[in-house]
Amino acid sequence: MALMNENYLNLAGSYLFAEINRKVGAYLKSNPGADIIRLGIGDVTQPLAPAVVEAMVSASREMGSKDGFHGYGPEQGYEFLRSAIAEYDYRKRGIAVADDEIFVSDGSKSDVANFQELFSGDCSVAITDPVYPVYLDTNIMAGRSGVMNNGRYEKIVYLKCTAENGFIPAIPDCHVDMIYLCSPNNPTGTVLNREQLTRWVEYALAEKAVILFDSAYEAYIADADLPRSIYEIPGAEKVAVEFRSFSKTAGFTGTRCAYTVIPHTVMVSDGNGGLHELNQLWLRRQTTKFNGVPYVIQRAAAAVYSDEGRRQIKEQVAYYMENAAIIRNGLESMGWELYGGKNAPYIWLKLPEGELSMNFFDRLLTKAGVVGTPGVGFGPCGEGCFRLTAFGERNRTIEAIERIKLNM
């Protein structure tokens, strides 16, 4: 009989959002017709921008003609999209990124999950707590975690983020090889400032570590003093890989398009001390395991950078951030202690002393008919906290806050 990858046995329970769906499904089965407002999973609700739809329709028509048909495209992405990304997301912001340092994919979740394949199973990993589950789970699958003891894996270096440190991770006092950072952060909504991010880059340079920097929510940063890319920090081009997505920026959660930036100057070593570009290793991985994002989708993504596209996307981001303000203002009026929601689409609630986040999830669901995400699902330090998203529809967001005020 074939043997399984026993690392999967180290995974804790089911995937967080699958468990939430299970609990909501059980509640609806017992309460048919219940009106549930979902502010849990960070899926968007606004339709694709008109410029994006127009580009997608036009590209679809191209595909229906002999001269315009496209089969397999380049695994790293079409040049028209990579060039637009490099120009508008980086070079116009004063950041030197070459087109061939950009790899287009079907989602940053996929990229973040798959990128760890490039590293030895012996590499040490630092992960914030609380954390987006994919960072941790994929390293457990790869065998880097060891076994769980008292809610933590023995080989993982946890960067504790609590109310006491403002949910900002501290530099570890030991060596690590791989560092996962997310800013704006999911789930806490906090953002690393320039000084904090500089300390991380300096640490990575000193330790010859690699920072895996998830900036999927950078479009939501309103404060001009906050860095939107890790490459705004000198030296980051030597130690950092950046993941970005069109999902929350342009509503592509159901359309699937993202990209990863890997400078040629980020190096890793083999067992004999030889140096290798992560860029070339990822290129080899993608050309082996990935057939590229469809032409129609890449044309739609490129439309995000047109004059109309940028204006329309900015309006969508503003819509969700107004939702965030509605949630913040409503809950603050009730005396809740909150984080996030100002430069990120997530609001992180500090629950009353002693209240477990899963109990609060159940109470919020049954009393107010509102779904959020229990903090414990993001790690032990998430216990006692709760995440709400600003990605709902406006009228439903307003109604959710009114229900919470009346029932909680």
NORWOCOR-V597428 format. One record per helix or strand of 2 or more residues. SS is the DSSP state (H for helix, E for strand). FROM is the first residue (numbers start at 1). TO is the last residue. If there is no record, write none. Layout:
BEGIN
ss:SS from:FROM to:TO
ss:SS from:FROM to:TO
END
This chain:
BEGIN
ss:H from:6 to:10
ss:H from:16 to:30
ss:E from:37 to:38
ss:H from:50 to:63
ss:H from:79 to:93
ss:H from:99 to:101
ss:E from:102 to:105
ss:H from:108 to:118
ss:E from:125 to:129
ss:H from:133 to:141
ss:E from:148 to:149
ss:E from:152 to:153
ss:E from:156 to:160
ss:H from:163 to:165
ss:E from:178 to:182
ss:H from:194 to:207
ss:E from:210 to:214
ss:H from:218 to:220
ss:H from:230 to:232
ss:H from:236 to:238
ss:E from:240 to:245
ss:H from:247 to:250
ss:H from:252 to:254
ss:E from:258 to:262
ss:E from:267 to:269
ss:E from:275 to:277
ss:H from:278 to:289
ss:H from:295 to:303
ss:H from:307 to:332
ss:E from:337 to:340
ss:E from:346 to:350
ss:H from:357 to:368
ss:E from:370 to:371
ss:E from:373 to:374
ss:H from:375 to:378
ss:H from:380 to:382
ss:E from:385 to:389
ss:H from:394 to:407
END
